[in-house]
Amino acid sequence: MATTPAFTHSLLTLPVSDQTEFTVLARHCEHLADTLLECADPLLRLALCERLNTSLSLLRPTLLEPVPEHLAYCLTTDSMATENPEPAAAGFVPDSEQLCDYALALSQLLACHTLPPGCTQPLHGLLNDVVSQFASLLCAPRWRNTPQGREWIDAPGSE
């Protein structure tokens, strides 16, 4: 009789739902992808991958919703960053929806166990990079405080 392993990894037991704030879900996805990349246990990898897929699936429908007012403070900065992010390679600048879709596709692919030998580890690395970029985008400041009040960062004249 086969037994189902009981995983007690904190990332697998952290409660998430459609009521979880998107910033919390984004960081949770990032931690799952980091842990997945470093994990050697195939069963734990599968559980982490499925949990990442669930968390991304909960996050995906919220991407176009307005930011709740109570989260605006954590997405507001007093000054713009002095360092410039790396330029996009060959114009590749995916938005949050695309990044989420890419991460979902990769996590589903990795959960299927149908990959040829040697493909799994590079795809875990790619998944980690996509999720990290996705979480950074979702948790990046959207407003900045100015003498005139809170201003959208991409607004004309905000530079």
VMD Tcl script that draws the C-alpha trace (Angstrom):
set ca {
  {0.00 0.00 0.00}
  {1.48 3.33 -1.07}
  {1.62 6.16 1.39}
  {1.34 9.81 0.53}
  {4.24 11.80 1.94}
  {3.28 14.54 4.33}
  {5.18 17.70 3.55}
  {5.52 20.22 6.32}
  {7.43 22.83 4.34}
  {6.17 26.26 5.44}
  {5.60 27.35 1.83}
  {3.18 24.48 1.36}
  {1.19 25.20 4.50}
  {0.92 28.99 4.22}
  {-2.77 29.69 3.60}
  {-3.52 31.46 0.32}
  {-6.87 32.26 -1.26}
  {-8.49 34.68 -3.67}
  {-8.66 37.08 -0.71}
  {-4.88 37.13 -0.23}
  {-3.40 40.51 -1.17}
  {-1.63 40.47 -4.52}
  {1.66 41.70 -3.05}
  {1.65 38.81 -0.56}
  {0.82 36.32 -3.32}
  {3.55 37.75 -5.57}
  {6.22 37.39 -2.88}
  {4.91 33.91 -2.01}
  {5.29 32.91 -5.67}
  {8.83 34.28 -5.64}
  {9.73 32.26 -2.53}
  {8.19 29.13 -4.04}
  {10.19 29.55 -7.26}
  {13.41 30.13 -5.29}
  {12.82 27.04 -3.17}
  {11.85 24.99 -6.23}
  {15.13 25.91 -7.92}
  {17.16 24.68 -4.93}
  {15.08 21.58 -4.18}
  {16.48 18.14 -4.99}
  {13.56 16.01 -3.72}
  {11.32 15.14 -6.72}
  {8.15 14.81 -4.62}
  {8.73 18.11 -2.85}
  {9.51 19.72 -6.21}
  {6.17 18.52 -7.52}
  {4.34 19.83 -4.46}
  {6.12 23.20 -4.72}
  {5.37 23.39 -8.43}
  {1.68 22.66 -7.86}
  {1.55 25.22 -5.05}
  {3.19 27.81 -7.32}
  {0.68 27.02 -10.03}
  {-2.19 27.48 -7.56}
  {-0.79 30.77 -6.28}
  {-0.24 32.11 -9.81}
  {-3.76 31.01 -10.75}
  {-5.15 32.98 -7.80}
  {-3.08 36.01 -8.77}
  {-3.82 36.03 -12.51}
  {-7.43 37.33 -12.41}
  {-6.46 40.22 -10.12}
  {-3.84 41.75 -12.40}
  {-6.13 44.31 -14.04}
  {-8.02 45.23 -10.87}
  {-7.35 48.61 -9.25}
  {-4.87 48.62 -6.38}
  {-6.77 48.63 -3.07}
  {-6.32 51.96 -1.29}
  {-4.91 50.28 1.82}
  {-2.01 48.94 -0.30}
  {-1.21 52.24 -2.01}
  {1.15 53.29 0.80}
  {3.46 50.29 0.24}
  {3.50 50.99 -3.50}
  {4.41 54.66 -3.04}
  {7.94 56.02 -2.88}
  {9.33 59.35 -1.74}
  {11.97 59.40 -4.45}
  {12.67 57.71 -7.73}
  {15.41 55.09 -7.83}
  {18.74 56.49 -8.92}
  {19.78 53.31 -10.65}
  {18.34 52.36 -14.01}
  {17.05 48.83 -14.46}
  {18.73 46.69 -17.09}
  {17.45 47.51 -20.56}
  {15.11 44.96 -22.06}
  {16.78 42.50 -24.41}
  {15.78 43.23 -27.99}
  {12.66 45.10 -26.94}
  {11.32 42.21 -24.86}
  {9.27 43.96 -22.20}
  {6.47 41.65 -21.07}
  {3.71 43.07 -18.91}
  {2.44 41.48 -15.71}
  {-0.20 39.43 -17.51}
  {2.33 37.96 -19.94}
  {4.80 37.19 -17.16}
  {2.08 35.46 -15.15}
  {1.00 33.44 -18.19}
  {4.62 32.42 -18.88}
  {5.10 31.37 -15.26}
  {1.83 29.43 -15.25}
  {2.78 27.61 -18.46}
  {6.22 26.71 -17.11}
  {4.89 25.52 -13.75}
  {2.28 23.36 -15.49}
  {4.89 21.94 -17.84}
  {7.21 21.10 -14.96}
  {4.38 19.45 -13.03}
  {3.65 17.08 -15.95}
  {6.89 15.08 -15.60}
  {7.11 14.53 -19.36}
  {10.32 16.43 -20.02}
  {13.41 14.81 -21.47}
  {16.34 14.33 -19.10}
  {18.37 17.47 -18.67}
  {15.51 19.89 -19.43}
  {14.06 20.15 -15.96}
  {16.81 22.14 -14.24}
  {17.09 24.85 -16.94}
  {13.31 25.23 -16.94}
  {13.30 25.59 -13.15}
  {15.86 28.36 -13.61}
  {13.76 30.04 -16.28}
  {10.66 29.75 -14.09}
  {12.57 31.32 -11.20}
  {13.68 34.24 -13.41}
  {10.18 34.83 -14.79}
  {8.54 34.68 -11.36}
  {11.19 36.97 -9.89}
  {10.63 39.54 -12.64}
  {6.86 39.18 -12.22}
  {6.96 39.67 -8.44}
  {9.30 42.64 -8.77}
  {6.97 44.25 -11.29}
  {3.90 43.73 -9.10}
  {5.57 45.03 -5.95}
  {7.37 47.98 -7.55}
  {6.29 51.51 -6.60}
  {3.48 52.90 -8.74}
  {3.25 56.33 -7.16}
  {5.61 58.83 -5.66}
  {5.00 61.47 -3.06}
  {5.43 65.02 -4.37}
  {4.74 68.43 -2.83}
  {1.46 68.34 -4.79}
  {0.47 64.95 -3.36}
  {0.69 61.37 -4.55}
  {1.43 61.16 -8.27}
  {1.37 58.22 -10.68}
  {4.97 57.49 -11.65}
  {4.24 57.21 -15.39}
  {2.15 60.38 -15.41}
  {3.30 63.16 -17.77}
  {5.65 65.50 -15.96}
  {6.45 62.99 -13.20}
  {10.05 62.54 -14.27}
}
mol new
graphics top color blue
foreach p $ca { graphics top sphere $p radius 0.5 }
foreach p [lrange $ca 0 end-1] q [lrange $ca 1 end] { graphics top cylinder $p $q radius 0.2 }
display resetview
